[in-house]
Amino acid sequence: MADDDRRDDRRPDPDALLALADQDRRGKLTVFLGAAPGVGKTYAMLSRARRLKADGIDVVVGLIETHGRSETAALLDGLEILPRRRVAHRGRILEAFDLDAALGRRPRILIVDELAHSNPDDSRHPKRHQDIEELIAAGIDVWTALNIQHLESLADLVAQITGVTVRERVPDIVLKRADDVLLVDLAPSELIERLKDGKVYLPESADRAVDRFFRLGNLTALRELALRRTADRVDDQMVDYLRQNAISGPWATGERLLVCVGSDAVSEKVVRVASRLASGLNAPWLVVSIERADRDVETPDRLRRIETLFRLAEQLGADTRRVVGTDFVEEILRLARREHVTQIVIGGRKRSRWQRLFSRSLPDALAHEASGLGVHIVTAERPSGTALRHSRRAPRAETLRSAVLSAMGFVTLTTLIGKGMEIFVDLPNISLLFLLAVLGASLTGGYVSAFLAAALSALAYNFFFIDPVYTFTIAAPHEVFALFIFLAVAMVAGGLASRIREQAEVARVRATALQALYDFSRTLAGTAKGEDAIWLAVSQLQASLKRKVVLLVPRKGDLEMAAAWPPDIELDVTDLTAARWTHDRREPAGHGTGTLPNSRFEFRPLLGPHGIVGVCGIERSANRLDLNAERSLTAVLDQTAIALDRARLADETVAQAARLEGERYRDALLSSISHDLRTPLATITGAVTGLRELGGRMTAEDRDDLLQSIEEESGRMSRFVANLLDMTRIEAGTLKPKQDWVDIADVVQSAVERTRKHAPGRVIQTGIAADLPLIRGDSVLIGQILFNLLDNAVKYGGDDPVNVYARPDGKDVLISVTDLGKGIPPDDLDRIFEKFYRRGKPDGRAPGTGLGLSIARGFVEAMGGRIHAESPAMKKRGTRIVMRFPAGDARGGTP
């Protein structure tokens, strides 16, 4: 066991090798990283590019921003520069990077400055780093420049250090995936001197920069961030090298972070802090949001905030997940155990004394229950009730109005009923009626209505039913106690009833969605064709989402619209480009994404078990999909992808079976040709050679034998070719038999005589009924059928006589050919009518192509008849081939 472990330690990491193989197929990204503008990133890029250009390397400048620096602009001399595309923006003409021109040029190395830059509105991607990702995917090496303050995870930290909010940001994953990170460093004091000398900004801008951003403390802090991030990237590269080469070294720790977020204001800070913590620990991290299973507390604003947090986390390199549960602590710890988490990061807010007295906060509960796990609590910058207000659903005006009316209505109705009952009977427990009012209000109006009804019921009960009545004064002390007990019971009962109502509504919504998915799955399982699955998916999505839906599938190297609802949808150039991007990259594109957001549709890939099978587009709308709709959409797309993949595999299976059948027929035909064509050719060749060389010395009898052999083998070859032509006519559907009146007796006699010439010495017996009616058909084809059947009987029937019978059988005419050979096994009775089927071994087999019976069946069915085989025919041996044709009447018509 120890030896096995040592061998495993010397084995390269498979994931590292796969990552290395993927890098070989892509271009390489080199990032020149600096602590601040002016440290010389662009200068360093161009200097290195000139050296490589002198060595014959194909280096092209896609875009460079010199910012008016003459020494940097001078380095562009001698380098090829791609022309920029001109874009109209707010009444001005801007020059932007031309991505398509760069892809068309395809240089060895392309320089694209300003990695964090945003593109104009009509660009394919909103961010330049997305342009660079497409260039790298096309196999082009890219050099670019980046300042440390533009990293997404450092945005809040940079704002805190410098007091300047950075708007242009780059996801950390871009820098993490870079192949090389080159730090361009400059001492802060030297950078400030360059700024004052006008070598960074123009003089009027330099003064403002020194006062705000370019302070010695700010630059020192940014320099430290740049050095740390570069060191982290170098450490990642070293670890990758060690894993790829199975070298023992300082492995990274096994830390794994779980980050809990919600819709509160502190969650964004939690994500950014967790990103920096994960980067420092070189650890993977998972961001999770927990949804309540017992009630629906999701609002569109809350969903949008969580979606924004998830996108931010994914940009920073995290995995994201949604969890449904009632006990948040239990769900978080269960997920932590399942994912082998070592540290939990969660946000905390300041709580009042009353809140701390009556309930434990989620971070406190986690810290108490999470044995063996580290818990990091991230707090907001300043205490506020923002997080609390965001986490609760504020009732809308119409909802509040409905709750008030419901409470007032139930209390008023209960009061009237109680006063009416007092006229007839004196009830000491009239307060129970008001409990019914509270329950009714809670079931119709929710929590607000329940609590308002409880308060109104207490007031009404006091005013109308407690002495002295029609005042809010209570004379008896025990009535005060009873009133407070009533109020408490009413509030608890109303709250429970309202909660049950919400749970029932949530269960109803989820059950409806589940039933719809179940019905869709059952219907989809019964579809065998891909087109049916596509239309079923489109109609299901349009009915559930109430939006326009299109579905595109790859055909002939491009995407084609396979279905749309409504059917008159047309896609413009932007839509098609976004759809192709989704298909090529297998990631969402279009509206609401980072790629071509101006498209009218959001396109999502349909990923099956064997790759992408299509692209689905959902029309954009002012309202985003809620959580249930998102889940239904994902489930429908996944099932549709599996159905399309299954249909594709079924089509491929049918095509493969057809190819195999064709190959079988081809092999059988080649085998028949090699046996049945070569033999008569050899016989003819030998006879002709003998006549030419020995003809003068042969007797007349010998010459007649050779000539007879030539004649017989020529006839055999002629029948072979005729059979092939007949089968070709049958399979091509060009066989059109005549519909003449045919006397079966004449046809039988003609076929028998032809067979006797072909096989002299064989006994063929016939039996024709005297009252045999005429039939409609083609006498030539019927004669060929009988000849093929007799030929088959002669070959396989042994030396016994062959019998041919024809008689009427009801409304049919029955014709049979019987031999007394060893018969056919029951399993082969239907197979003998297949093409190229012959019994026996290749060696020593009877001559023939195996087409005779197949041609006979084709001819019979073409004339409206039926044919089958019977074996044994008599006394446990022999074979009988039976044909049936419709008989004609005495007037020359058909019955």
ZAMARGU-4260 file (C-alpha; in steps of 0.2 Angstrom, whole numbers, plus 5000, padded with zeros to 4 digits):
<rodrens>
0) 5000/5000/5000 | 5014/5012/5004 | 5022/5008/4988 | 5006/5012/4979 | 5005/5029/4988
5) 5022/5034/4983 | 5019/5029/4965 | 5003/5040/4965 | 5014/5055/4973 | 5025/5053/4958
10) 5011/5054/4946 | 5007/5071/4937 | 4990/5079/4942 | 4977/5075/4928 | 4969/5092/4930
15) 4985/5101/4928 | 4989/5091/4913 | 4972/5095/4905 | 4974/5113/4909 | 4991/5113/4900
20) 4983/5104/4885 | 4970/5117/4884 | 4983/5131/4885 | 4991/5124/4870 | 4976/5126/4859
25) 4973/5144/4865 | 4983/5160/4863 | 4993/5166/4878 | 4989/5182/4888 | 5003/5192/4895
30) 4998/5206/4907 | 5009/5221/4911 | 5004/5225/4928 | 5007/5242/4937 | 5003/5250/4953
35) 4996/5266/4945 | 4996/5276/4928 | 5013/5282/4922 | 5024/5268/4929 | 5029/5263/4911
40) 5018/5248/4906 | 5014/5254/4888 | 5033/5259/4886 | 5038/5242/4892 | 5026/5233/4880
45) 5032/5243/4865 | 5050/5241/4869 | 5049/5222/4870 | 5038/5222/4854 | 5052/5231/4845
50) 5065/5218/4851 | 5054/5204/4845 | 5050/5212/4828 | 5069/5214/4825 | 5070/5195/4828
55) 5057/5192/4814 | 5042/5189/4826 | 5025/5194/4818 | 5020/5208/4831 | 5005/5219/4827
60) 4999/5234/4837 | 4980/5233/4839 | 4977/5248/4850 | 4989/5259/4860 | 4985/5274/4871
65) 5001/5285/4872 | 4992/5299/4882 | 5002/5312/4873 | 5019/5305/4879 | 5031/5308/4865
70) 5044/5294/4871 | 5030/5281/4870 | 5024/5287/4853 | 5042/5286/4846 | 5042/5267/4850
75) 5028/5264/4837 | 5039/5268/4823 | 5042/5252/4813 | 5028/5243/4820 | 5012/5238/4810
80) 4997/5246/4818 | 4979/5240/4814 | 4967/5254/4809 | 4954/5258/4821 | 4935/5258/4817
85) 4926/5275/4818 | 4910/5275/4830 | 4898/5289/4832 | 4894/5292/4850 | 4884/5307/4857
90) 4887/5318/4842 | 4906/5314/4841 | 4916/5302/4831 | 4926/5290/4842 | 4940/5278/4837
95) 4938/5261/4844 | 4948/5244/4843 | 4943/5234/4828 | 4941/5216/4834 | 4936/5209/4817
100) 4951/5216/4809 | 4962/5209/4822 | 4954/5192/4819 | 4956/5193/4801 | 4975/5198/4802
105) 4979/5184/4815 | 4996/5190/4820 | 5008/5180/4831 | 5007/5193/4845 | 4994/5207/4846
110) 4996/5222/4858 | 4979/5228/4865 | 4982/5242/4878 | 4970/5247/4892 | 4963/5230/4898
115) 4950/5238/4909 | 4943/5249/4895 | 4924/5249/4890 | 4919/5248/4872 | 4906/5259/4863
120) 4888/5254/4863 | 4887/5245/4846 | 4902/5234/4850 | 4901/5215/4851 | 4906/5215/4869
125) 4904/5229/4882 | 4921/5226/4889 | 4939/5225/4881 | 4944/5210/4891 | 4930/5201/4882
130) 4937/5206/4866 | 4954/5199/4872 | 4946/5183/4877 | 4939/5180/4860 | 4956/5184/4852
135) 4965/5171/4864 | 4951/5158/4860 | 4956/5161/4841 | 4974/5156/4845 | 4982/5174/4845
140) 4994/5179/4859 | 4989/5195/4867 | 4999/5208/4877 | 4989/5220/4887 | 4992/5233/4902
145) 4982/5234/4918 | 4983/5245/4934 | 4980/5236/4950 | 4966/5248/4955 | 4955/5241/4941
150) 4954/5223/4948 | 4936/5220/4954 | 4940/5213/4971 | 4950/5228/4975 | 4938/5241/4970
155) 4931/5245/4988 | 4948/5244/4995 | 4955/5256/4983 | 4941/5268/4986 | 4944/5267/5004
160) 4963/5270/5002 | 4963/5284/4989 | 4945/5291/4991 | 4942/5288/4972 | 4929/5276/4965
165) 4936/5266/4950 | 4922/5264/4937 | 4932/5253/4925 | 4934/5236/4933 | 4941/5219/4927
170) 4936/5202/4934 | 4949/5194/4944 | 4947/5178/4934 | 4955/5187/4919 | 4971/5190/4929
175) 4971/5173/4936 | 4970/5165/4919 | 4984/5175/4912 | 4999/5165/4906 | 5011/5178/4911
180) 5010/5193/4923 | 5025/5205/4921 | 5026/5218/4935 | 5031/5236/4929 | 5037/5244/4945
185) 5042/5262/4949 | 5046/5270/4966 | 5032/5281/4972 | 5043/5296/4974 | 5050/5294/4956
190) 5032/5292/4949 | 5027/5309/4958 | 5042/5317/4950 | 5037/5311/4933 | 5019/5317/4936
195) 5026/5334/4940 | 5037/5335/4925 | 5021/5332/4914 | 5027/5314/4909 | 5011/5306/4915
200) 4997/5319/4912 | 4995/5336/4905 | 5001/5350/4917 | 4983/5355/4921 | 4978/5337/4925
205) 4994/5333/4934 | 4991/5346/4948 | 4974/5339/4952 | 4981/5321/4951 | 4994/5325/4964
210) 4982/5332/4976 | 4970/5318/4975 | 4976/5301/4969 | 4995/5302/4967 | 4999/5304/4985
215) 5014/5295/4993 | 5003/5285/5004 | 4991/5280/4991 | 5005/5275/4979 | 5014/5265/4992
220) 4998/5255/4996 | 4994/5252/4978 | 5012/5246/4975 | 5010/5234/4989 | 4994/5227/4982
225) 5002/5225/4965 | 5017/5216/4972 | 5006/5205/4982 | 4995/5200/4967 | 5010/5197/4956
230) 5018/5186/4969 | 5001/5176/4971 | 5001/5174/4952 | 5019/5168/4952 | 5015/5156/4966
235) 5000/5149/4956 | 5012/5146/4941 | 5025/5137/4952 | 5011/5125/4959 | 5005/5122/4942
240) 5023/5117/4936 | 5025/5106/4951 | 5009/5097/4948 | 5012/5095/4929 | 5029/5087/4932
245) 5025/5077/4948 | 5038/5086/4958 | 5036/5087/4977 | 5036/5105/4983 | 5027/5117/4995
250) 5009/5113/4991 | 4995/5125/4994 | 4984/5123/5009 | 4968/5114/5008 | 4957/5129/5013
255) 4940/5130/5005 | 4928/5145/5009 | 4909/5145/5010 | 4902/5163/5008 | 4884/5166/5013
260) 4875/5181/5005 | 4858/5188/5005 | 4849/5204/4998 | 4856/5215/5011 | 4868/5230/5008
265) 4883/5221/5017 | 4883/5206/5005 | 4893/5215/4992 | 4906/5219/5004 | 4906/5201/5010
270) 4909/5195/4992 | 4924/5206/4990 | 4931/5202/5007 | 4929/5184/5003 | 4938/5186/4986
275) 4953/5194/4994 | 4953/5181/5008 | 4952/5167/4995 | 4966/5175/4984 | 4977/5176/5000
280) 4974/5158/5005 | 4975/5152/4986 | 4958/5143/4990 | 4942/5139/4980 | 4927/5148/4987
285) 4908/5145/4985 | 4895/5158/4986 | 4878/5152/4992 | 4861/5161/4995 | 4847/5152/5005
290) 4829/5153/5000 | 4815/5149/5013 | 4806/5133/5009 | 4790/5137/5020 | 4786/5154/5012
295) 4789/5164/4997 | 4799/5179/5003 | 4807/5183/4986 | 4803/5199/4978 | 4809/5206/4961
300) 4821/5218/4969 | 4828/5204/4980 | 4831/5193/4966 | 4840/5206/4956 | 4851/5210/4970
305) 4856/5192/4972 | 4858/5189/4954 | 4870/5204/4954 | 4880/5197/4968 | 4881/5180/4960
310) 4888/5189/4944 | 4900/5198/4954 | 4906/5182/4963 | 4908/5173/4947 | 4918/5187/4939
315) 4929/5186/4955 | 4932/5167/4952 | 4919/5159/4964 | 4906/5146/4961 | 4888/5150/4965
320) 4873/5140/4972 | 4856/5142/4978 | 4849/5132/4993 | 4831/5129/4999 | 4828/5126/5017
325) 4820/5132/5033 | 4834/5130/5046 | 4848/5142/5039 | 4861/5136/5051 | 4858/5118/5047
330) 4858/5120/5029 | 4874/5130/5029 | 4883/5117/5040 | 4876/5103/5029 | 4883/5111/5013
335) 4899/5115/5022 | 4902/5097/5027 | 4897/5091/5009 | 4909/5103/5001 | 4923/5100/5013
340) 4923/5119/5018 | 4936/5125/5031 | 4930/5143/5033 | 4913/5152/5032 | 4912/5170/5028
345) 4895/5179/5032 | 4889/5197/5035 | 4884/5204/5051 | 4874/5219/5056 | 4872/5229/5072
350) 4857/5222/5082 | 4847/5231/5096 | 4847/5225/5114 | 4829/5218/5112 | 4835/5208/5097
355) 4850/5201/5106 | 4839/5197/5121 | 4825/5187/5112 | 4835/5179/5097 | 4852/5174/5092
360) 4859/5181/5075 | 4864/5169/5061 | 4883/5173/5063 | 4881/5169/5082 | 4872/5153/5079
365) 4885/5148/5066 | 4899/5152/5077 | 4891/5142/5091 | 4886/5126/5080 | 4901/5126/5068
370) 4914/5116/5077 | 4930/5114/5069 | 4926/5128/5056 | 4932/5146/5055 | 4919/5159/5054
375) 4923/5176/5047 | 4910/5190/5051 | 4910/5205/5039 | 4902/5221/5046 | 4895/5236/5037
380) 4905/5252/5036 | 4892/5261/5047 | 4878/5255/5057 | 4861/5257/5049 | 4844/5248/5046
385) 4847/5247/5028 | 4850/5228/5028 | 4835/5225/5039 | 4824/5235/5027 | 4831/5226/5012
390) 4829/5209/5020 | 4811/5211/5023 | 4797/5213/5010 | 4789/5230/5012 | 4770/5228/5009
395) 4764/5237/4993 | 4750/5251/4994 | 4737/5240/4986 | 4742/5225/4998 | 4741/5236/5013
400) 4724/5243/5008 | 4717/5226/5005 | 4723/5220/5022 | 4715/5235/5031 | 4698/5232/5022
405) 4699/5213/5025 | 4702/5216/5044 | 4689/5230/5046 | 4676/5219/5036 | 4678/5204/5047
410) 4678/5213/5063 | 4663/5223/5058 | 4653/5207/5052 | 4658/5198/5069 | 4652/5213/5079
415) 4635/5213/5070 | 4633/5195/5073 | 4638/5196/5091 | 4625/5210/5094 | 4612/5200/5085
420) 4615/5185/5096 | 4614/5195/5112 | 4596/5199/5108 | 4591/5180/5109 | 4604/5173/5121
425) 4616/5179/5134 | 4633/5172/5129 | 4648/5174/5142 | 4661/5169/5129 | 4656/5180/5114
430) 4675/5183/5112 | 4677/5167/5103 | 4668/5175/5088 | 4681/5188/5086 | 4694/5174/5085
435) 4685/5168/5070 | 4686/5186/5063 | 4705/5186/5066 | 4707/5169/5057 | 4697/5174/5043
440) 4706/5190/5041 | 4723/5181/5041 | 4718/5169/5028 | 4712/5182/5016 | 4724/5197/5020
445) 4740/5189/5028 | 4750/5195/5042 | 4746/5213/5042 | 4727/5209/5041 | 4729/5196/5055
450) 4737/5208/5067 | 4726/5223/5063 | 4710/5212/5065 | 4717/5206/5082 | 4719/5224/5088
455) 4702/5229/5081 | 4693/5214/5088 | 4700/5219/5105 | 4694/5236/5104 | 4677/5231/5097
460) 4675/5217/5111 | 4679/5230/5124 | 4668/5244/5117 | 4652/5233/5113 | 4653/5218/5125
465) 4662/5222/5141 | 4653/5232/5154 | 4651/5246/5154 | 4647/5245/5136 | 4650/5258/5123
470) 4665/5264/5132 | 4683/5259/5133 | 4682/5258/5152 | 4683/5240/5160 | 4674/5239/5176
475) 4679/5221/5182 | 4698/5217/5184 | 4696/5200/5177 | 4690/5207/5161 | 4706/5216/5159
480) 4716/5200/5160 | 4704/5191/5149 | 4706/5205/5136 | 4724/5204/5136 | 4724/5185/5134
485) 4712/5187/5120 | 4723/5199/5111 | 4738/5187/5113 | 4728/5172/5107 | 4721/5181/5093
490) 4738/5187/5087 | 4746/5170/5088 | 4732/5162/5080 | 4731/5175/5066 | 4750/5173/5063
495) 4749/5155/5062 | 4734/5155/5050 | 4743/5168/5039 | 4759/5158/5039 | 4749/5142/5034
500) 4741/5152/5020 | 4757/5158/5013 | 4764/5140/5014 | 4749/5133/5005 | 4751/5147/4992
505) 4770/5143/4990 | 4766/5124/4989 | 4752/5127/4976 | 4764/5137/4965 | 4778/5125/4966
510) 4766/5110/4963 | 4759/5119/4948 | 4776/5121/4941 | 4781/5103/4945 | 4765/5096/4937
515) 4769/5107/4922 | 4787/5100/4921 | 4780/5082/4924 | 4768/5084/4910 | 4781/5091/4898
520) 4793/5077/4903 | 4780/5063/4899 | 4775/5071/4883 | 4794/5074/4878 | 4798/5056/4882
525) 4785/5050/4869 | 4793/5060/4855 | 4805/5051/4844 | 4808/5066/4832 | 4819/5081/4835
530) 4807/5093/4827 | 4793/5087/4838 | 4804/5090/4854 | 4808/5107/4848 | 4791/5113/4845
535) 4785/5105/4861 | 4799/5115/4871 | 4795/5131/4862 | 4777/5130/4866 | 4780/5125/4884
540) 4792/5140/4887 | 4780/5153/4879 | 4766/5147/4889 | 4775/5147/4906 | 4786/5163/4903
545) 4773/5173/4893 | 4788/5179/4882 | 4793/5176/4864 | 4804/5161/4862 | 4815/5155/4848
550) 4825/5139/4846 | 4840/5137/4834 | 4849/5121/4829 | 4866/5119/4820 | 4863/5114/4802
555) 4876/5114/4788 | 4889/5123/4798 | 4878/5137/4804 | 4863/5140/4815 | 4846/5139/4808
560) 4829/5144/4817 | 4820/5128/4820 | 4805/5134/4829 | 4798/5151/4836 | 4783/5156/4845
565) 4774/5166/4839 | 4780/5159/4822 | 4783/5176/4814 | 4798/5181/4824 | 4813/5187/4814
570) 4831/5188/4821 | 4842/5203/4816 | 4860/5203/4814 | 4864/5207/4832 | 4852/5192/4838
575) 4860/5180/4826 | 4878/5185/4831 | 4873/5183/4849 | 4866/5166/4846 | 4882/5160/4836
580) 4892/5166/4851 | 4882/5156/4863 | 4884/5141/4852 | 4902/5143/4849 | 4907/5147/4867
585) 4893/5137/4876 | 4889/5152/4887 | 4874/5164/4888 | 4874/5180/4877 | 4863/5194/4872
590) 4851/5204/4883 | 4856/5204/4901 | 4873/5197/4898 | 4891/5204/4895 | 4891/5199/4877
595) 4880/5209/4864 | 4868/5215/4877 | 4859/5226/4864 | 4851/5210/4857 | 4832/5208/4859
600) 4834/5190/4866 | 4844/5182/4879 | 4852/5166/4872 | 4856/5151/4882 | 4865/5135/4876
605) 4856/5118/4876 | 4870/5106/4882 | 4867/5088/4880 | 4877/5073/4886 | 4887/5073/4869
610) 4889/5092/4867 | 4879/5107/4862 | 4863/5103/4852 | 4855/5120/4850 | 4852/5138/4856
615) 4837/5145/4864 | 4832/5163/4864 | 4821/5171/4877 | 4814/5189/4873 | 4820/5202/4885
620) 4808/5211/4896 | 4807/5225/4909 | 4804/5211/4923 | 4817/5198/4926 | 4813/5180/4928
625) 4808/5175/4946 | 4816/5161/4954 | 4803/5148/4950 | 4802/5154/4931 | 4821/5152/4931
630) 4821/5135/4937 | 4807/5130/4925 | 4817/5137/4911 | 4833/5128/4916 | 4823/5111/4918
635) 4815/5113/4901 | 4831/5117/4892 | 4840/5103/4900 | 4826/5090/4895 | 4825/5097/4878
640) 4844/5095/4876 | 4843/5077/4881 | 4828/5074/4869 | 4837/5082/4855 | 4853/5072/4858
645) 4842/5056/4860 | 4834/5060/4843 | 4851/5063/4835 | 4858/5047/4841 | 4842/5038/4835
650) 4844/5045/4818 | 4863/5041/4818 | 4858/5023/4823 | 4846/5021/4809 | 4858/5028/4797
655) 4872/5017/4804 | 4860/5002/4802 | 4857/5007/4784 | 4875/5008/4781 | 4878/4991/4789
660) 4864/4984/4778 | 4871/4991/4763 | 4888/4985/4767 | 4881/4968/4770 | 4872/4968/4753
665) 4888/4974/4745 | 4898/4960/4752 | 4885/4948/4747 | 4885/4955/4729 | 4904/4955/4728
670) 4904/4937/4735 | 4891/4932/4722 | 4900/4940/4708 | 4916/4932/4713 | 4908/4915/4713
675) 4894/4915/4700 | 4902/4927/4687 | 4920/4920/4689 | 4915/4902/4686 | 4906/4904/4670
680) 4919/4916/4663 | 4932/4903/4667 | 4922/4889/4659 | 4920/4900/4643 | 4938/4906/4643
685) 4944/4888/4644 | 4932/4882/4630 | 4937/4896/4619 | 4956/4893/4622 | 4953/4874/4619
690) 4944/4877/4602 | 4957/4890/4596 | 4972/4879/4600 | 4966/4861/4598 | 4951/4864/4586
695) 4958/4856/4571 | 4963/4840/4581 | 4946/4839/4590 | 4932/4827/4586 | 4916/4834/4581
700) 4908/4828/4597 | 4921/4837/4608 | 4919/4853/4599 | 4900/4852/4602 | 4903/4849/4620
705) 4914/4864/4622 | 4901/4875/4612 | 4887/4868/4623 | 4897/4873/4638 | 4900/4891/4631
710) 4881/4892/4627 | 4876/4886/4644 | 4888/4897/4654 | 4883/4912/4643 | 4865/4909/4647
715) 4870/4908/4666 | 4879/4925/4665 | 4864/4932/4656 | 4852/4927/4669 | 4864/4933/4682
720) 4864/4951/4675 | 4845/4950/4672 | 4842/4946/4690 | 4853/4961/4695 | 4843/4972/4683
725) 4826/4966/4689 | 4831/4969/4708 | 4837/4987/4703 | 4820/4990/4695 | 4811/4984/4710
730) 4821/4994/4723 | 4820/5010/4712 | 4801/5008/4711 | 4801/5009/4692 | 4793/4992/4690
735) 4776/4994/4682 | 4768/4977/4677 | 4755/4975/4664 | 4737/4972/4668 | 4732/4959/4654
740) 4722/4944/4656 | 4734/4929/4659 | 4730/4910/4657 | 4740/4902/4671 | 4741/4885/4662
745) 4750/4893/4647 | 4763/4902/4658 | 4766/4886/4668 | 4769/4876/4653 | 4781/4889/4646
750) 4791/4890/4662 | 4792/4872/4664 | 4799/4870/4646 | 4812/4883/4649 | 4818/4875/4665
755) 4819/4858/4656 | 4831/4866/4644 | 4841/4873/4658 | 4841/4857/4668 | 4839/4842/4656
760) 4836/4826/4665 | 4826/4833/4679 | 4808/4827/4682 | 4796/4842/4683 | 4778/4837/4686
765) 4763/4848/4683 | 4745/4848/4689 | 4733/4862/4682 | 4715/4862/4687 | 4702/4861/4673
770) 4692/4876/4679 | 4706/4888/4683 | 4700/4906/4680 | 4710/4920/4672 | 4720/4932/4682
775) 4725/4950/4679 | 4744/4952/4677 | 4760/4952/4667 | 4763/4935/4659 | 4781/4939/4656
780) 4784/4943/4675 | 4774/4928/4680 | 4784/4917/4669 | 4800/4924/4676 | 4793/4921/4694
785) 4789/4903/4690 | 4806/4900/4682 | 4815/4907/4697 | 4805/4896/4708 | 4809/4881/4698
790) 4827/4885/4696 | 4828/4887/4715 | 4819/4870/4717 | 4831/4861/4705 | 4846/4868/4714
795) 4841/4863/4732 | 4828/4849/4729 | 4839/4835/4726 | 4836/4822/4713 | 4817/4819/4717
800) 4804/4826/4705 | 4798/4845/4706 | 4779/4848/4707 | 4770/4863/4700 | 4752/4865/4704
805) 4739/4878/4700 | 4721/4878/4706 | 4707/4890/4712 | 4706/4893/4730 | 4690/4904/4735
810) 4692/4921/4726 | 4711/4917/4723 | 4721/4907/4711 | 4734/4897/4720 | 4751/4892/4712
815) 4764/4881/4721 | 4781/4874/4717 | 4786/4860/4728 | 4803/4851/4729 | 4808/4836/4740
820) 4824/4842/4747 | 4829/4843/4765 | 4818/4858/4768 | 4821/4875/4776 | 4822/4878/4795
825) 4807/4887/4802 | 4817/4902/4807 | 4823/4905/4789 | 4806/4903/4780 | 4805/4922/4779
830) 4823/4926/4776 | 4824/4916/4760 | 4815/4931/4752 | 4829/4943/4757 | 4842/4949/4744
835) 4857/4938/4743 | 4851/4925/4755 | 4857/4907/4752 | 4858/4892/4762 | 4874/4882/4764
840) 4892/4886/4765 | 4902/4896/4752 | 4912/4881/4747 | 4903/4868/4737 | 4886/4879/4736
845) 4874/4878/4722 | 4877/4892/4709 | 4866/4908/4710 | 4866/4925/4717 | 4852/4923/4730
850) 4841/4935/4721 | 4829/4923/4713 | 4816/4922/4727 | 4819/4941/4732 | 4814/4945/4714
855) 4800/4933/4714 | 4792/4942/4729 | 4795/4959/4721 | 4786/4954/4706 | 4772/4945/4715
860) 4768/4960/4726 | 4769/4972/4711 | 4755/4963/4704 | 4744/4963/4720 | 4748/4945/4725
865) 4756/4936/4740 | 4770/4924/4742 | 4776/4913/4756 | 4786/4897/4760 | 4781/4881/4768
870) 4793/4868/4775 | 4792/4853/4777 | 4781/4851/4762 | 4777/4832/4764 | 4784/4818/4775
875) 4795/4829/4786 | 4805/4836/4771 | 4804/4847/4756 | 4799/4865/4753 | 4784/4873/4745
880) 4783/4890/4738 | 4765/4896/4737 | 4758/4911/4727 | 4741/4919/4727 | 4734/4930/4714
885) 4716/4938/4713 | 4705/4928/4701 | 4695/4937/4687 | 4677/4933/4684 | 4669/4925/4668
890) 4665/4942/4661 | 4683/4947/4661 | 4682/4958/4677 | 4689/4957/4694 | 4678/4951/4709
</rodrens>
